[in-house]
Amino acid sequence: MNKFLLHLLSTPVLISSILSMGVTINQAQAADPIPANTDRLSCIRNKHKVGLVCMRVSVLAQIPEYQQETQPSPDGVPMLEFNDQESDAAITLFGCDCPACINSLRQMRGVTPLVY
């Protein structure tokens, strides 16, 4: 009876020690993660669209910076300073190129907003 009880008590201990040795021998090795896509999204809320409007940063970087004109308007009328590419991108994203949409696009790009 004592042998049988001793045998029952020693078997789980023996099995667990063998398993723990197996775990320590075959340890998992952590590898540095390789990012699958480094092109992140830039998102913003806009009054013309419901929810978030997102665009890839690489696409936003393709829009050239506005080059300020050296000549003021002949009538002395203040002009909004944006280029055709900004206007086209705002229409693509938001459906219009009003100053608020161009400011939203500029905010996504990290550029100073229009003053109007």
Z-matrix of the N, CA and C atoms (Angstrom, degrees):
N
C 1 1.443
C 2 1.527 1 111.35
N 3 1.346 2 115.20 1 -43.31
C 4 1.452 3 118.99 2 178.90
C 5 1.526 4 111.91 3 -64.66
N 6 1.339 5 115.87 4 -38.34
C 7 1.450 6 119.26 5 178.49
C 8 1.526 7 110.39 6 -64.57
N 9 1.324 8 115.30 7 -41.64
C 10 1.476 9 119.29 8 -179.51
C 11 1.531 10 110.93 9 -63.91
N 12 1.332 11 116.66 10 -44.08
C 13 1.459 12 121.08 11 177.89
C 14 1.527 13 110.97 12 -64.94
N 15 1.295 14 117.30 13 -40.82
C 16 1.453 15 121.00 14 177.81
C 17 1.531 16 111.13 15 -65.62
N 18 1.314 17 115.79 16 -37.41
C 19 1.459 18 119.87 17 178.28
C 20 1.536 19 110.58 18 -65.58
N 21 1.320 20 118.62 19 -41.71
C 22 1.466 21 122.34 20 178.45
C 23 1.525 22 111.61 21 -64.96
N 24 1.302 23 117.46 22 -38.78
C 25 1.451 24 121.18 23 -179.62
C 26 1.530 25 112.06 24 -73.80
N 27 1.295 26 118.66 25 -32.51
C 28 1.452 27 120.57 26 -176.21
C 29 1.524 28 112.77 27 -83.44
N 30 1.293 29 119.83 28 -24.70
C 31 1.461 30 122.17 29 -177.73
C 32 1.532 31 112.42 30 -63.73
N 33 1.328 32 122.20 31 -49.73
C 34 1.461 33 119.82 32 177.91
C 35 1.527 34 112.51 33 -63.30
N 36 1.308 35 117.27 34 -33.29
C 37 1.452 36 120.42 35 178.87
C 38 1.518 37 109.58 36 -67.44
N 39 1.312 38 117.23 37 -42.20
C 40 1.450 39 121.48 38 179.64
C 41 1.533 40 110.50 39 -65.50
N 42 1.330 41 116.99 40 -44.72
C 43 1.466 42 121.28 41 -179.33
C 44 1.527 43 110.30 42 -65.56
N 45 1.331 44 117.31 43 -42.76
C 46 1.462 45 119.20 44 -179.50
C 47 1.522 46 111.76 45 -67.03
N 48 1.311 47 118.25 46 -34.19
C 49 1.463 48 119.38 47 178.24
C 50 1.526 49 110.49 48 -70.43
N 51 1.312 50 117.80 49 -36.87
C 52 1.464 51 120.14 50 176.77
C 53 1.519 52 110.19 51 -65.69
N 54 1.327 53 117.09 52 -42.93
C 55 1.463 54 120.64 53 178.66
C 56 1.523 55 111.68 54 -64.84
N 57 1.311 56 117.80 55 -40.38
C 58 1.460 57 119.63 56 -179.83
C 59 1.522 58 110.88 57 -68.25
N 60 1.316 59 118.18 58 -32.77
C 61 1.464 60 120.45 59 175.19
C 62 1.531 61 110.32 60 -66.82
N 63 1.316 62 116.22 61 -38.44
C 64 1.464 63 120.24 62 178.12
C 65 1.517 64 111.46 63 -64.92
N 66 1.303 65 117.86 64 -36.32
C 67 1.462 66 121.60 65 179.57
C 68 1.521 67 110.53 66 -70.38
N 69 1.307 68 117.54 67 -40.37
C 70 1.462 69 119.23 68 -178.45
C 71 1.524 70 111.66 69 -72.34
N 72 1.303 71 118.85 70 -28.23
C 73 1.455 72 121.00 71 178.56
C 74 1.527 73 110.41 72 -74.75
N 75 1.325 74 118.31 73 -42.37
C 76 1.460 75 122.93 74 -177.73
C 77 1.525 76 110.94 75 -102.52
N 78 1.309 77 115.53 76 63.60
C 79 1.459 78 119.09 77 -179.55
C 80 1.520 79 109.98 78 -74.66
N 81 1.306 80 114.97 79 147.59
C 82 1.466 81 120.53 80 177.21
C 83 1.521 82 109.47 81 -75.95
N 84 1.306 83 116.67 82 140.50
C 85 1.453 84 122.15 83 178.87
C 86 1.524 85 108.55 84 -109.40
N 87 1.308 86 116.54 85 126.71
C 88 1.466 87 121.00 86 178.70
C 89 1.518 88 109.03 87 -82.17
N 90 1.336 89 115.06 88 137.11
C 91 1.465 90 120.73 89 177.71
C 92 1.517 91 108.89 90 -112.90
N 93 1.322 92 115.70 91 153.37
C 94 1.456 93 119.14 92 176.41
C 95 1.519 94 109.45 93 -67.37
N 96 1.327 95 117.22 94 130.57
C 97 1.462 96 118.62 95 -179.08
C 98 1.526 97 111.22 96 -69.47
N 99 1.303 98 114.68 97 140.15
C 100 1.457 99 120.97 98 176.92
C 101 1.526 100 107.01 99 -103.85
N 102 1.328 101 117.20 100 114.35
C 103 1.465 102 117.95 101 -178.24
C 104 1.525 103 110.44 102 -64.66
N 105 1.327 104 115.17 103 131.68
C 106 1.461 105 120.53 104 -178.97
C 107 1.528 106 110.77 105 -74.61
N 108 1.333 107 115.85 106 -35.40
C 109 1.460 108 119.01 107 -177.26
C 110 1.523 109 108.12 108 -142.92
N 111 1.305 110 116.15 109 116.88
C 112 1.460 111 119.67 110 -178.75
C 113 1.525 112 111.95 111 -92.94
N 114 1.319 113 117.35 112 -4.59
C 115 1.461 114 121.60 113 179.62
C 116 1.524 115 108.22 114 -84.02
N 117 1.315 116 116.69 115 107.16
C 118 1.468 117 120.08 116 -175.84
C 119 1.523 118 111.07 117 -90.49
N 120 1.317 119 114.88 118 168.03
C 121 1.457 120 121.30 119 179.31
C 122 1.519 121 110.00 120 -98.26
N 123 1.311 122 115.63 121 146.53
C 124 1.454 123 122.25 122 172.01
C 125 1.528 124 106.22 123 -114.52
N 126 1.322 125 116.96 124 122.45
C 127 1.467 126 121.23 125 -175.02
C 128 1.524 127 110.19 126 -122.26
N 129 1.324 128 114.94 127 152.04
C 130 1.456 129 121.39 128 -179.95
C 131 1.521 130 108.93 129 -154.16
N 132 1.318 131 115.94 130 154.97
C 133 1.473 132 121.25 131 171.99
C 134 1.521 133 108.08 132 -93.63
N 135 1.344 134 115.34 133 143.74
C 136 1.456 135 121.02 134 -178.93
C 137 1.509 136 108.06 135 -137.69
N 138 1.339 137 115.86 136 148.96
C 139 1.466 138 119.72 137 -176.27
C 140 1.525 139 112.51 138 -72.70
N 141 1.351 140 118.03 139 -15.33
C 142 1.450 141 120.90 140 -179.25
C 143 1.523 142 113.53 141 -90.91
N 144 1.324 143 118.02 142 -14.25
C 145 1.457 144 122.67 143 -178.63
C 146 1.517 145 109.27 144 -126.32
N 147 1.325 146 116.00 145 147.29
C 148 1.456 147 121.50 146 176.64
C 149 1.527 148 108.04 147 -87.25
N 150 1.300 149 117.30 148 133.10
C 151 1.457 150 121.86 149 179.60
C 152 1.511 151 111.89 150 84.46
N 153 1.329 152 114.14 151 -161.52
C 154 1.455 153 120.23 152 -178.69
C 155 1.526 154 110.67 153 -88.62
N 156 1.308 155 115.60 154 145.06
C 157 1.462 156 122.69 155 172.97
C 158 1.522 157 105.88 156 -111.99
N 159 1.339 158 117.09 157 123.79
C 160 1.460 159 121.54 158 -175.57
C 161 1.521 160 111.00 159 -122.66
N 162 1.329 161 114.07 160 151.20
C 163 1.458 162 121.60 161 176.52
C 164 1.517 163 108.02 162 -150.08
N 165 1.316 164 116.87 163 146.51
C 166 1.457 165 120.99 164 178.89
C 167 1.532 166 110.55 165 -67.73
N 168 1.317 167 115.98 166 141.84
C 169 1.457 168 122.03 167 -177.78
C 170 1.526 169 110.50 168 -63.86
N 171 1.335 170 116.90 169 -34.39
C 172 1.468 171 119.30 170 -179.71
C 173 1.528 172 111.09 171 -65.65
N 174 1.332 173 117.43 172 -33.96
C 175 1.469 174 120.58 173 177.80
C 176 1.523 175 110.06 174 -72.69
N 177 1.335 176 116.89 175 -38.95
C 178 1.459 177 120.41 176 177.91
C 179 1.525 178 111.19 177 -65.27
N 180 1.323 179 117.03 178 -31.86
C 181 1.466 180 120.31 179 -179.31
C 182 1.526 181 111.86 180 -70.53
N 183 1.329 182 117.23 181 -18.91
C 184 1.463 183 120.18 182 -179.61
C 185 1.521 184 112.61 183 -76.97
N 186 1.327 185 117.92 184 -16.24
C 187 1.464 186 121.31 185 178.88
C 188 1.524 187 107.65 186 -75.37
N 189 1.318 188 117.90 187 121.70
C 190 1.471 189 118.92 188 -176.81
C 191 1.524 190 111.72 189 -70.54
N 192 1.327 191 114.57 190 153.67
C 193 1.461 192 120.51 191 176.65
C 194 1.526 193 109.32 192 -68.58
N 195 1.313 194 115.66 193 150.86
C 196 1.460 195 119.92 194 179.04
C 197 1.522 196 109.11 195 -73.61
N 198 1.304 197 115.79 196 130.40
C 199 1.467 198 121.24 197 175.77
C 200 1.525 199 108.02 198 -98.53
N 201 1.313 200 116.45 199 114.56
C 202 1.448 201 120.86 200 -176.16
C 203 1.529 202 110.92 201 -65.33
N 204 1.322 203 115.09 202 135.07
C 205 1.457 204 119.96 203 -179.59
C 206 1.527 205 110.12 204 -72.89
N 207 1.318 206 114.21 205 144.99
C 208 1.462 207 118.08 206 -179.08
C 209 1.526 208 111.21 207 -81.48
N 210 1.327 209 116.76 208 -26.12
C 211 1.464 210 121.17 209 -178.74
C 212 1.535 211 109.67 210 -96.83
N 213 1.320 212 119.16 211 127.80
C 214 1.467 213 120.18 212 173.39
C 215 1.532 214 109.36 213 -73.19
N 216 1.324 215 116.26 214 166.48
C 217 1.467 216 119.15 215 -179.63
C 218 1.532 217 109.25 216 -65.31
N 219 1.341 218 117.77 217 145.94
C 220 1.471 219 120.33 218 -175.41
C 221 1.532 220 113.17 219 -67.16
N 222 1.310 221 117.53 220 -26.87
C 223 1.462 222 120.38 221 -178.06
C 224 1.521 223 113.00 222 -88.76
N 225 1.312 224 116.92 223 -4.42
C 226 1.462 225 119.74 224 -178.03
C 227 1.523 226 111.88 225 78.62
N 228 1.331 227 116.85 226 13.07
C 229 1.463 228 121.69 227 179.45
C 230 1.532 229 108.38 228 -80.89
N 231 1.318 230 117.31 229 130.77
C 232 1.466 231 118.11 230 178.43
C 233 1.536 232 110.15 231 -66.30
N 234 1.326 233 116.39 232 135.22
C 235 1.454 234 122.60 233 -178.10
C 236 1.527 235 109.38 234 -108.89
N 237 1.328 236 115.85 235 141.22
C 238 1.456 237 119.77 236 172.04
C 239 1.516 238 107.87 237 -76.36
N 240 1.309 239 116.02 238 134.75
C 241 1.453 240 120.66 239 -173.25
C 242 1.523 241 110.47 240 -100.56
N 243 1.339 242 115.89 241 94.33
C 244 1.453 243 121.80 242 173.53
C 245 1.517 244 108.11 243 -149.92
N 246 1.336 245 116.39 244 161.53
C 247 1.454 246 120.12 245 -178.21
C 248 1.526 247 111.45 246 -106.42
N 249 1.316 248 116.08 247 174.26
C 250 1.459 249 121.32 248 -177.14
C 251 1.522 250 111.87 249 -64.91
N 252 1.325 251 117.54 250 -35.40
C 253 1.463 252 119.97 251 -179.60
C 254 1.523 253 110.96 252 -66.30
N 255 1.336 254 116.62 253 -38.69
C 256 1.470 255 119.42 254 175.84
C 257 1.516 256 110.40 255 -64.87
N 258 1.316 257 116.36 256 -41.41
C 259 1.458 258 120.72 257 179.00
C 260 1.521 259 110.84 258 -62.28
N 261 1.329 260 117.07 259 -45.59
C 262 1.465 261 121.02 260 179.53
C 263 1.522 262 111.79 261 -64.03
N 264 1.327 263 117.60 262 -40.78
C 265 1.467 264 120.92 263 179.11
C 266 1.520 265 110.72 264 -66.48
N 267 1.336 266 117.83 265 -38.74
C 268 1.472 267 120.81 266 178.37
C 269 1.526 268 110.11 267 -65.74
N 270 1.328 269 117.18 268 -39.12
C 271 1.469 270 119.88 269 177.90
C 272 1.523 271 110.11 270 -66.06
N 273 1.333 272 117.16 271 -40.24
C 274 1.463 273 120.64 272 179.09
C 275 1.522 274 111.23 273 -63.48
N 276 1.337 275 116.70 274 -44.17
C 277 1.468 276 120.06 275 -176.12
C 278 1.529 277 113.00 276 -78.28
N 279 1.325 278 116.24 277 -47.47
C 280 1.457 279 120.22 278 -168.14
C 281 1.522 280 113.94 279 -110.99
N 282 1.324 281 118.04 280 -12.47
C 283 1.455 282 120.53 281 179.57
C 284 1.516 283 113.77 282 90.65
N 285 1.304 284 118.95 283 -0.89
C 286 1.463 285 121.87 284 176.80
C 287 1.522 286 108.78 285 -157.25
N 288 1.336 287 115.26 286 167.39
C 289 1.468 288 118.55 287 178.50
C 290 1.521 289 110.85 288 -123.47
N 291 1.327 290 115.49 289 41.64
C 292 1.457 291 119.59 290 175.37
C 293 1.534 292 108.88 291 -68.26
N 294 1.321 293 119.20 292 164.00
C 295 1.474 294 120.70 293 -179.39
C 296 1.531 295 113.29 294 -57.39
N 297 1.327 296 117.61 295 -33.97
C 298 1.472 297 119.19 296 179.09
C 299 1.525 298 111.01 297 -65.97
N 300 1.328 299 117.39 298 -39.52
C 301 1.464 300 120.86 299 179.24
C 302 1.526 301 111.14 300 -70.34
N 303 1.316 302 117.38 301 -39.22
C 304 1.460 303 120.05 302 177.40
C 305 1.528 304 110.01 303 -66.49
N 306 1.323 305 117.42 304 -36.57
C 307 1.466 306 119.98 305 175.08
C 308 1.525 307 111.09 306 -65.08
N 309 1.342 308 117.29 307 -39.14
C 310 1.466 309 120.16 308 176.99
C 311 1.525 310 110.61 309 -62.62
N 312 1.335 311 116.46 310 -43.30
C 313 1.458 312 120.73 311 177.14
C 314 1.533 313 110.73 312 -61.94
N 315 1.314 314 116.61 313 -43.29
C 316 1.466 315 120.06 314 179.04
C 317 1.519 316 111.49 315 -65.79
N 318 1.321 317 116.98 316 -34.85
C 319 1.460 318 119.84 317 177.34
C 320 1.527 319 109.92 318 -66.01
N 321 1.333 320 117.30 319 -39.10
C 322 1.462 321 120.49 320 176.69
C 323 1.527 322 111.14 321 -63.09
N 324 1.320 323 117.19 322 -34.15
C 325 1.460 324 122.44 323 -179.06
C 326 1.521 325 112.26 324 -83.63
N 327 1.338 326 118.44 325 -16.57
C 328 1.456 327 121.51 326 -177.53
C 329 1.507 328 112.38 327 81.36
N 330 1.344 329 116.88 328 29.74
C 331 1.465 330 122.75 329 -178.59
C 332 1.519 331 107.93 330 -107.66
N 333 1.319 332 117.62 331 155.82
C 334 1.470 333 120.53 332 179.61
C 335 1.534 334 109.67 333 -63.14
N 336 1.323 335 117.41 334 142.30
C 337 1.473 336 120.22 335 -177.32
C 338 1.520 337 112.39 336 -76.82
N 339 1.329 338 113.75 337 167.41
C 340 1.463 339 120.65 338 174.23
C 341 1.520 340 109.41 339 -67.74
N 342 1.290 341 116.16 340 150.08
C 343 1.468 342 120.66 341 173.05
C 344 1.511 343 106.19 342 -109.31
N 345 1.311 344 115.81 343 116.82
C 346 1.472 345 119.44 344 179.67
C 347 1.502 346 110.21 345 -140.17
